[in-house]
Amino acid sequence: MKRYFSLLRREPLLRRLSFIQLLAYFGAWFSNVAIYTLLIQMGADASTIALVAALHFLPGVFQAPLSGVILDRIHPKRLMIILTIIEIFSTLTLITVDNVGMLWLLYVLVFIRMGASSFHFTVEMSLLPRILEGKSLQTANEIHSIIWSLSYTFGMALSGLVVYWVGVTTAFLLDAGLFVIVLFLLSSLNIEIEFSKNSAKLGFMMREAFSYIRNHPIVLHLMILHAIIGFTAFDALVALAAKHFYAQIIAVSLGIGLLNAARAFGLVIGPMVLGNWINNSRLGLLLLAEAASIMFWALVIDDFYLSLVASVGVGFVTTTLWSYTYTLLQHHTDSNFYGRVIAYNDMIFLGVGAFVSLLIGYLAVLGLSLGMITLFLGSVFALAAFYYRWIRRTYTLEEIG
């Protein structure tokens, strides 16, 4: 914890950005429980729930080629203001969805809202390596992931309570109010960085970025390694488990909120314990630990209380995997390509998240048990450990800092 507070004291811009992140990500997750609760109240089946979960990831996939170019052409502050305004209006419009016949509107709004949210995330992650480097950058990524996890924890938990007590509409209204506060804070933010607007044509910049990645295969492999963390996209799995296993024990909205909050608690404390321990040689061990944690959850997923314990264990490993693999990518990328490489990296990561969400729904519809589905997701991380071992043997991987 000391190193986090020390960096925040030294870097006032990072401190302000971190507070804005806390509110923006809290808002991004706060109404998620309301959305899934609304779907269950309307009688949505497993495939519909999985599709909505996938829509949280798909916008980042489709917009990445263009957003990467935009990041290298428009100042970060201006972009974040525009994206926050989009989040405000799309969140408010969710209030109008109240029956199955309006599912199409829900799909559109979730797509737009999460597109703005994922773009906002990409803007900030491309900004960090412009103001920090080395171990400071790794620490900043850990702070960012802790903030995401805190927002996820309290957003899911409080939203579950709000939906349970006062309903879905109030959750959406409160969520929009948070984004209004974010907009006010962004308007007074002073981002003093060297930003050279790239005036090249969009097509040329895209081709240039793809050429850079092709000529630097270590960058591509680090993007793939980071994307594997997308196999922890458990939103659809949690919603289905709450619907099928926990509904007789606890209200669905509370079940979703508490299970996600338990996992997010692990996400918060993980980097505090593992941040100083993790390095290139230990990353493979952490991938195996993630596999073991998810497989344990698979064995106890039908038990609500044991699932809470398992979720903490899964989250404990995930944040450090996410932040360290992201830092490795930033560390091995030329600064002239930060915006585009980070955007394309997010495209692959979100694409994996969308694929996993749809796969969970598809396998559930086919009749595969939720335990077997979870076991499969855990096995992917065991394979990832061997993939990472191959990367280290094939390429020179620089230590961070």
N, C-alpha and C positions, 0 to 999 in steps of 0.2 A: 504493500500500500504506500509506503514511504516514497518509492520512486515515482509513483503516479502523481502524488501531490507535489513532489519536487518539480516534475516536468511542467505541471499546470501552473505553478508559481512562476517558472522561468519564461513560459510562453503565453502571453496574454491573449493572442489570437486563438491559440488552441483552446484556452480556457473558455472564451466566448463561444467558439464553435461547438465545444463539448456541451455547453448548457443548451444551445439551440438544438443540438442533436438529441439531447435527452427529451425535450418537449416534442420534437418532430417525430421521433420514433415511437414515443408514447402514444401520440395521436394516430400513427400509422397502425398500431396494433390494438388500440383501445376498442374500436368498433368491430374487430374481427369476431369476437365472441357473439356480438349482436347479429352479425351476418350469418354465422353458422346456426345460431339459435333460431333465427328467422327461417332458414331453410328447413330445419327439422320441424318447426311449427307448421310450415306449409306442406309437410309430408314429402319432402324431396328424398329421392333414393340415393344409393351409394354413388352411382355414376355422376349425379348432379352435384353432390357434395365434393367429389373428387375434381370435377371440372372447375368449380369455383376456387378450390385450393390451387389448381393449376393456373388459373387466371391471375393469381398473385405473383406468378413468375413469368408468364408469357410476354407481358409488355416489354420487359427488359431484354428479352430475346430479339423481338422484332425491331426495337428502336436502337439497339446497340450500334449497328454500322453508322447510322446517322448521328446518334448522340456522341459517339467518339469524336467525330469531326467537329460537332458543335462545341464540345469541351475545349478544343484547341482554337476556337474562333471567337467565343463570347466569354466575357469576364464571369467568374464563378458567382459573385454576388448577384448579378443581374439574373442569372439562370435560376438561382435558388428562390428568388422572389417570385418569378414567373411560375415556377413549379408549385410553390406554396399556395398561390392563388387558385391554381387548378385543383389542388387537394381540398381546399375550402368548399368550392362549388360542387365538386363530385360527391363529397361527404354529405352535404346538405340535401342533395337530390336523392340520396338513398332513402330518405324518409318517405318518399312517394311509393316505394315498393311494398305492397301489402298482400299480394296474392300470386299464385303460381303463374297466372297469365302475364305477369310483369317480370318473369324471370329474365327475359331478354334484356330488359333495362338494367337489372341487377348485374348481369354479365358485362354490359357496356361500362357501367359505372365502376365496377371493381377493376376492370381492365384499365380505364383511364386513371383512376385513383392510384393504383399500384404502379402504373407506368410512371407517373409523376414522382412517386415515392422512391422507386428504384433509380430513377434518373438523379434525384436529389442525393441519394446515397453515392452514386458514381461520381458526382461533382465533388463531394467532400473527400472521397478516397483518392481522387486524382489531385486534390489540393494538398493533402498531407505531405507527399514526397517533395512538394515545392517549398515547404517551409521547414522540413525536418529530414534527417538522414540517420543511417546506422541504427544503433540501439535506441535512440530517441524516437525514430520512426516506428520501431517494433513496439516500444512502450505506448506510443500514441495509438497504434492499431489495437493494442490490448485495451486501452482506455475506451476506444471507440466500440469494441466488441462488448465490454462490460456495460457501457451505456445502452447499447442495443439490448443486452440481456436484461438490464434493470427495467428498461421501457417495456420489454416483452413481458417480464414478470408482473409488474404492477399494472400494465395495460390490460393483460389477460385477466388477472385476478380481480381488479376493480371493475372491469367491464362485466365480468361474471356476476358480481354483486349488484351492479347498477341494473343490468338486464333482469336479474331475478327480482329486484325490489320495485323498479319503476318502469321497466320495459325497454324495448328496442329503440323507439323514437328518441327517448331522452339520451341514450348512449350516443346516437348519431349527432345530436345537438351539442352535447358536451365535447365531442371529438372535434367538430368544426370550430368550436370556441378555442380549443388548444392551437389549432393552425392559425387563427387570427393573432394569437400572442406571438407565435413564431414569426409571422409576417412583420409584426411591429419590431421585433428584435433584429431581424435581418436588415430592415431599412436603416438602422443606426449602426450596422456593423462596418468596420473599416478594415478591408482586406488589402494590405500593402504587399504585393508580390510583383516579381518581374513577369509580366504577362505580355508576350509578343503575339499579337493576333496573326494567325496564319491565314494569309489571303489567297492561298492556292485554291483551285477548284475542288469541289467536294469529291468528285470521282477520283481525281489524282491523289487526294489525301487518303482515301480508302485504299486505293491500290498500293500506295506507299507503305501504309501500315501493314497490309497483308504480306507485302514483300519483306518488310522488316522481320515479321514473325517467322516467315518461311526461312529466312537466312539466319535466324537465331533459334534453332530448335529447342534449346533449353527453356526459352520463354514459353513456347507452346506446351512443353511437358509440364511446366509449373502451372500453367493455366488449367491443364487437364487434372493435375493433382489437386488443385484448389477446388475444382468443380466437383470432385468426388464428395466433398463435404455436403453437397446438395442432396445426397442420399439421406440426410437427416431432416428432410422436408416432411415432417410428421403430422402436419395439420389435419389432413384427411384421415389419417390413421387414428388420431386422438378423437376426432369427432365421431368416427364410427365406433370406437371402443366405448365412448360415453353413451352412445345410442344403444348398443347391444348388450354391454356388460354392466354399466354403472347406473343406468336409469332407475333401477329399483332401490338403489342406495342413496342417491343424491340427484338433485335437479340437473338436467342435461347441461344448462349454461354454467352451473357451478362446477360440474365435473370437468368440462372442457377447460374452464379457467384455472382450476386448481392443478390439473395435470400439466398444463403448459407452464404454470407458475413454478411447479416443482422442478421441471426441467430447466427453466430459466434461472432458478436459484443456483443450480449446478453451473450454469453458464457464467454466472457472476463470480462465484468463488474459485472456479477452475484456474483462470489466469493468475489470480493472486498467489496460488500455490505453485503452479507449473511455469509461470512466466520466466523466472530466473533459471529454472531447470532445463527448459527445452533448448535444444540446439540441433544442428543438422544430423548428428549421429543418433539422437534419441527420438527423432520424428517418427521413425518406423515403429518404435515401441508404442508410441502414442496412438498410431493407427490401429495396432493390435488391441490396445486397451479399449478403443472405441468399439471395435468389433465385439469384444467380450461383453461390454456394457449393454449394447443393443441386443445381443443374443440372450442375456439374462432377462431383459425386459420381455423378450418374446416368450419366455417360459412362464412369466407371471402376469401377462397382459390382461387376463380375465379377472384378476384380483385388483380392485381399485387401490387398496392401501399399499400393496407390494409394488404396484405400478408407479405410485408416487415415489417410492424409494428408488426404483430402477430409473425413473426419469431424472432424478438428481444425478445419478451416476453417469447417465448418457450426456447430460449437459456439462458435467464437470470436465469432460475431455474435449467436447466440441469446440468451445470458444478458443482454446489455445491452438487447436488444429487450424481453425479458420484464420486467426490472426497471424500465425507463424507462416503458413503457406502464402498468405497475401503479402506479407513482408518480403518473403523470398522473391516473389514475382516483382514487386516494386524495386527491390535491390538489384535485380538482374535486367532491368529495363532502362533504356536510354531516356533521359529526361524529355527529349523532343517528342517522344511517343507516349508519354504518360497517359494523356487523355484517351487516346485511341486504344492502347493496349488494355487499360483498366476497363474501358467500356466493352471491349470484346471478351475480356475475361469474365465480366459480369454476365455477358450474353450466354456464355457456355455454362456458367454456374446456375443461372436462372433457368436455362434450358433443361439442365439436369433436374432441378427442383420441380419444374412443370411436368417432366416425364415421370418422375417418381410419384407425384400426386395422382396423375392419370393412371399409372400402373397400379397403385394401391386400389383405386376404385374398380379398375378392370378385373383384377385378381379377386377382389371381394365379390363382384357380380358373378364370376365364374364359380364361386363357392369355396375358394381357398380360405382357410382360417386366418384370422388376423395374426395369430401367433406365428404361422408359417410365413406370412408376408414379412413380418418383422425380422424373423430369422434370416430371410433372404437379404434384407437390407443390411443386417450386421455382417454377413459374409462378404459383402462388397468391400468393406474396410480391411478385411483380412487379405483380400487380393490386392488392395491398394498398398499395403505394406510391402509386398513383393515388387510391385511396380516402382515404388520409391527406391527400393534397393537397387533396381536396375538403373534408374536415373543416376544415382550416385556413382555407380560403376562405369557408366557410359560418358557422363559429362563432369566437368569441373564445377562443383557447386560451392560458391563462396560463402564463408561464414558471415553472419550479420554482425556488423560492428567490429 
